[in-house]
Amino acid sequence: MFKSIVFQTPTIYFGIDTIKAIGQEAKKLGAGRVFLITGPQVKKAGVLEKALSYLQAESIEVEVNIQERDTPEPATDRVEEAAAIAKKGNFDVIIGLGGGSILDVAKMVSALMTNPGKTEDYFGREKVPRRGKPTIIVPTTSGTGAEVTKHAVFLDRTNNVKKVVASGSLLPNVAIVDPMMTLTCPPPVTASAGIDAYIHAAEAFLSKNANAITDTLALESISIITRWLGPAFADGQDMEARYQMSLGSLMAGIVLNNSGTSLVHAMAYPVGGEYHTPHGVTLSALLVACFDYIAVVKAEKMALLAQAMGEPIDSLASREIVDRLLNAIRHMIKSVDLPASLNDLGIKRETTNVHQWAVEAHKEQRLLSRSPRILSVEDIEKIYEKAFV
């Protein structure tokens, strides 16, 4: 079968000290004035100062916006606040420097500078009509892939759920992935972001939209993350581990952008919206139960996942291979102090409206349309129940 493939990425700089390119790239994009969005921890760690030095070396005027927030995902009202400042300042280029949430804010602020309305007007697929101001996105964690994706995740305070803007208009112009920027990332964030990257690669590998290019990148990303997440978590100054995790995360982000995630992410949104748990942590708690449920239609690909994780599977039956994979995933999750179930996450079954979660998750057809198994509300409810075990 001959399959047509559309493959999208920004211009990508990857490697040690690639942050040095930020000033030159901003100039190429027409920057006289830059609006740089970041977080307090990035400033505290000294990473902001380094980026500013290369922008100032190009005589670029920079206004820094420090994003304070009270939830793991940025709330839409914080995006509107930043966008109002950006519009008033009439900036030429928007730069996001930080973890995934900061980067999502930067992408959405850019879009709101050239499109009317508010963030909530663009929830869903391809609803942003025009590209925003040019963007340069610089991650300080290895996991979200936001630097190479068209997605941005926000908390809708009105309904207390997480919502996604998914539009090609949000794809950054330039991604700068410098492992040096991740050296100060604390262990819990390293773990949460790292498992997020693993799921981007693994879930998109099982997606209906997977193709030969994304499959190749996904398997290599999974191999890298399986090998290096533990070392990066255990010693944040391990440069080899940071380099490899940055590379694995970048690959996973490209896979995510071109094949897309499905079930795990759809089911994570109601949980994260209600309990305000970090994105990667929520995904971690649901991953094993979700993969177990779709194994019936993806046994062959799950065997490839197991091999990419270094698991010996020769002479094993299909169900044994799936069990081997799920055990390997469970071990990786627990080795970096992440939850492998909703119980591990501290959520009690007796105080949870699982049916309502299932109803909300089932609405995420943007994601579930890629699931290899067609899922009803009742199916999703069963998976939530299994995720408590």
C-alpha positions in Angstrom: 0.0 0.0 0.0 1.3 3.5 -1.0 0.7 5.9 1.8 0.9 9.7 1.5 2.7 11.4 4.3 2.6 15.1 5.4 5.5 15.8 7.8 5.8 19.0 9.7 8.5 20.4 11.9 9.9 23.9 12.8 13.5 24.8 12.0 15.3 22.8 14.7 18.6 23.5 16.5 19.7 20.6 18.6 22.9 20.2 20.6 25.2 21.6 23.3 25.2 25.4 23.4 22.7 25.8 20.5 21.1 28.5 22.7 23.8 30.7 21.2 21.7 30.8 18.0 18.7 32.5 19.6 19.8 36.1 18.9 20.6 35.4 15.2 17.4 33.5 14.7 15.4 36.3 16.3 17.0 38.8 13.9 16.2 36.6 10.9 12.5 36.6 12.0 12.6 40.5 12.1 13.0 41.0 15.8 13.6 44.6 16.9 11.6 43.9 20.1 11.1 40.5 21.7 8.5 39.4 24.2 10.1 36.6 26.2 7.8 34.4 28.3 9.3 32.3 31.1 8.8 31.0 34.6 10.3 32.0 38.0 12.3 28.8 38.4 14.0 29.4 35.0 15.0 32.8 36.1 16.2 31.5 39.5 18.3 28.8 37.8 20.2 31.4 35.7 18.9 30.0 32.4 17.1 33.2 31.5 20.2 35.3 31.9 22.1 33.1 29.5 19.4 33.4 26.8 19.2 37.2 27.3 22.9 37.6 26.8 22.7 36.2 23.3 19.7 38.3 22.4 21.3 41.5 23.8 24.4 40.7 21.8 22.3 41.3 18.7 21.0 44.6 20.0 17.5 43.2 20.4 15.2 44.9 23.0 13.6 42.3 25.3 10.7 42.5 27.7 10.5 39.5 30.0 7.2 38.2 31.2 7.5 35.9 34.3 4.5 33.5 34.4 3.3 32.8 37.9 0.5 30.2 38.2 -1.4 28.2 40.7 -2.1 25.0 38.6 0.2 22.6 36.8 -1.3 23.6 33.4 -1.6 27.3 32.7 -5.1 28.7 33.1 -6.6 30.6 30.1 -6.9 33.8 32.1 -3.1 33.9 32.5 -2.7 33.6 28.7 -5.1 36.5 28.1 -3.1 38.6 30.6 0.2 37.9 28.8 -1.5 38.4 25.4 -2.8 41.9 26.4 0.7 42.9 27.4 2.2 41.6 24.1 -0.4 43.4 22.0 0.2 46.7 23.7 3.9 46.3 23.3 3.6 45.4 19.6 6.5 42.9 19.7 8.0 41.4 16.6 8.9 37.9 18.0 7.6 35.8 20.9 10.1 33.6 22.7 9.1 30.8 25.1 11.8 29.6 27.5 10.8 27.0 30.1 8.8 23.8 30.6 5.9 22.7 28.5 3.3 25.0 30.1 5.4 28.1 29.5 6.0 27.1 25.9 2.2 26.6 25.4 1.5 30.0 26.8 4.1 31.5 24.4 2.6 29.8 21.4 -1.0 30.9 22.3 0.1 34.5 23.1 1.6 34.6 19.6 -1.7 33.4 18.1 -3.8 35.9 20.0 -1.7 38.8 18.6 -3.0 38.2 15.1 -6.4 36.5 15.8 -9.4 37.9 17.7 -11.0 36.6 20.8 -9.7 34.5 23.6 -8.0 31.1 24.1 -11.3 29.3 24.7 -12.5 30.3 21.3 -9.9 28.1 19.7 -10.3 24.9 21.7 -10.3 22.0 19.3 -8.8 21.1 16.0 -7.6 23.7 13.4 -9.6 26.6 14.7 -6.8 29.3 14.6 -7.2 30.9 11.2 -3.9 32.9 11.0 -0.4 32.3 12.2 0.7 34.5 15.0 3.8 36.5 15.5 7.0 34.5 14.8 8.0 32.2 17.7 11.2 30.8 19.0 10.6 28.0 21.5 13.3 26.8 24.0 12.6 23.9 26.3 14.2 23.6 29.7 12.8 20.1 30.3 13.0 16.9 28.3 9.5 15.7 27.7 6.6 17.8 26.5 7.8 18.2 22.9 6.0 21.6 22.8 8.9 23.1 20.9 8.0 21.1 17.8 4.2 20.6 18.1 1.1 22.5 17.0 -0.6 21.8 20.4 -1.1 23.9 23.5 -2.8 22.6 26.7 -4.7 24.9 29.1 -6.9 24.7 32.2 -10.4 26.0 31.4 -11.3 27.4 34.9 -15.0 27.8 34.0 -15.5 24.0 33.5 -12.4 22.9 35.6 -11.1 20.7 32.7 -8.0 20.7 30.6 -8.6 21.7 27.0 -6.3 21.7 23.9 -5.8 24.1 21.1 -4.5 22.0 18.1 -3.7 24.1 15.1 -1.0 24.2 12.5 -1.0 28.0 13.1 0.7 27.3 16.5 3.6 25.4 15.1 6.8 27.3 16.2 9.1 28.9 13.6 12.2 27.8 15.4 12.9 25.2 18.1 16.2 25.4 20.1 16.8 22.2 22.0 20.0 22.7 24.1 20.6 20.0 26.7 22.5 22.6 28.8 19.2 24.3 29.5 17.9 21.1 31.3 20.7 20.7 33.8 18.8 22.5 36.6 15.6 20.6 36.0 14.7 18.9 39.4 14.2 15.1 39.7 10.4 15.1 39.9 10.0 17.3 36.8 12.7 15.2 35.0 10.7 12.1 35.7 7.3 13.6 34.8 8.5 15.1 31.6 10.5 12.0 30.7 7.5 9.7 31.0 5.5 12.2 29.0 8.0 11.9 26.2 7.9 8.1 26.4 4.1 8.2 26.0 4.3 10.6 23.1 6.5 8.2 21.2 4.8 4.9 22.3 1.2 6.0 22.0 1.8 7.7 18.7 3.5 4.5 17.5 0.2 2.7 18.2 -1.9 5.4 16.6 -3.9 4.9 13.5 -2.0 7.9 12.0 1.4 6.3 12.4 3.6 6.1 9.4 7.1 4.7 8.4 8.9 8.0 9.4 7.2 8.4 12.7 7.5 4.7 13.6 11.3 4.8 13.0 11.6 7.9 15.2 9.3 6.5 17.8 11.2 3.3 18.3 14.6 5.1 18.6 13.1 7.6 21.0 11.7 4.8 23.2 15.1 3.1 23.2 16.8 6.3 24.3 14.3 7.2 27.0 14.2 3.7 28.5 18.0 3.8 28.8 18.6 7.3 30.0 15.5 8.5 32.0 16.8 6.7 35.2 20.3 8.3 35.0 18.9 11.7 34.3 16.5 11.4 37.2 19.3 10.1 39.6 21.9 12.7 38.6 20.7 15.9 36.9 24.3 16.9 36.2 25.0 13.8 34.1 25.6 15.5 30.8 25.3 12.3 28.7 21.9 11.5 30.3 20.7 15.1 29.7 21.9 15.1 26.1 20.2 11.8 25.4 17.0 12.7 27.1 16.8 16.0 25.1 17.3 14.0 21.9 14.7 11.3 22.8 12.2 14.0 23.8 12.8 15.9 20.6 12.2 12.8 18.5 9.0 12.0 20.5 7.7 15.5 20.1 8.1 15.2 16.3 6.3 11.9 16.4 3.5 13.4 18.5 3.1 16.3 16.1 2.9 14.1 13.0 1.0 10.9 14.3 -0.7 12.1 17.5 -1.6 10.5 20.8 -4.9 9.0 21.7 -6.4 7.1 24.6 -4.0 7.8 27.4 -4.1 11.5 26.8 -7.9 11.6 26.4 -8.3 9.8 29.7 -5.8 12.0 31.5 -7.6 15.3 30.8 -10.6 14.7 33.1 -8.3 13.5 35.9 -5.9 16.3 35.6 -8.7 18.9 35.3 -10.3 17.7 38.6 -7.2 17.0 40.7 -4.7 19.5 39.1 -2.1 16.8 38.9 0.9 17.4 36.6 0.4 16.2 33.1 3.2 13.5 33.0 2.2 12.2 36.4 -1.4 11.8 35.4 -0.4 10.0 32.2 1.9 7.7 34.1 -1.0 6.5 36.4 -3.1 5.6 33.4 -0.6 4.2 31.0 -0.5 0.5 31.9 -4.2 0.1 32.1 -4.7 1.8 28.7 -2.0 -0.2 26.9 -3.4 -3.4 28.4 -6.8 -2.6 26.9 -5.6 -1.9 23.4 -3.2 -4.9 23.3 -5.8 -7.0 21.6 -5.4 -5.1 18.3 -1.7 -4.1 18.6 0.2 -7.2 19.7 2.7 -7.1 16.9 3.6 -3.4 17.4 3.7 -4.0 21.2 6.4 -6.7 20.5 8.4 -4.0 18.7 7.9 -1.7 21.7 9.2 -4.4 24.0 12.3 -4.9 21.9 12.9 -1.2 21.8 12.9 -1.3 25.6 15.5 -4.0 25.6 13.2 -6.8 26.6 14.0 -10.4 25.4 10.9 -11.7 23.7 12.1 -14.6 21.5 9.9 -17.6 21.7 7.2 -15.9 23.8 3.5 -16.0 22.9 1.7 -12.7 22.1 0.1 -12.4 25.5 3.4 -13.1 27.2 5.1 -10.4 25.2 2.3 -7.9 26.1 2.8 -8.8 29.8 6.6 -8.4 29.4 6.1 -4.9 27.9 3.6 -3.8 30.6 5.9 -5.0 33.4 8.8 -3.2 31.8 6.7 0.0 31.6 5.6 -0.4 35.2 9.2 -0.9 36.3 10.4 2.2 34.5 7.6 4.3 36.0 8.2 3.1 39.5 12.0 3.5 39.2 11.6 7.2 38.9 9.1 7.5 41.7 6.0 8.0 39.4 2.6 6.4 40.0 1.7 3.3 38.0 -2.0 3.5 39.0 -4.6 5.9 40.2 -4.2 4.5 43.7 -0.5 5.3 43.5 -1.5 8.8 42.5 -3.5 9.1 45.8 -6.9 9.1 44.2 -9.5 7.1 46.0 -12.0 5.1 44.0 -14.8 5.6 46.5 -14.7 9.4 46.1 -14.4 9.4 42.3 -17.2 9.7 39.7 -15.6 7.3 37.2 -18.6 7.4 34.9 -18.4 11.2 34.5 -14.7 10.9 33.8 -15.5 8.4 31.0 -18.1 10.7 29.6 -15.7 13.6 29.5 -12.9 11.5 28.0 -15.2 10.1 25.3 -15.8 13.7 24.1 -12.1 13.9 23.2 -12.7 12.5 19.7 -9.9 14.5 18.3 -7.7 12.0 20.2 -9.8 8.9 20.3 -10.3 8.9 16.5 -6.6 7.8 16.4 -7.1 4.9 18.9 -6.5 1.5 17.4 -9.5 0.2 19.3 -12.9 1.8 19.0 -14.0 2.8 22.5 -17.4 3.5 24.0 -18.0 5.3 27.3 -18.4 1.9 28.9 -15.0 0.8 27.6 -13.3 3.9 28.9 -15.0 3.4 32.3 -13.6 -0.1 32.5 -10.1 1.2 31.8 -10.4 3.7 34.6 -11.5 0.9 36.9 -8.5 -1.1 36.0 -6.3 1.9 36.5 -7.1 1.9 40.2 -5.6 -1.6 40.7 
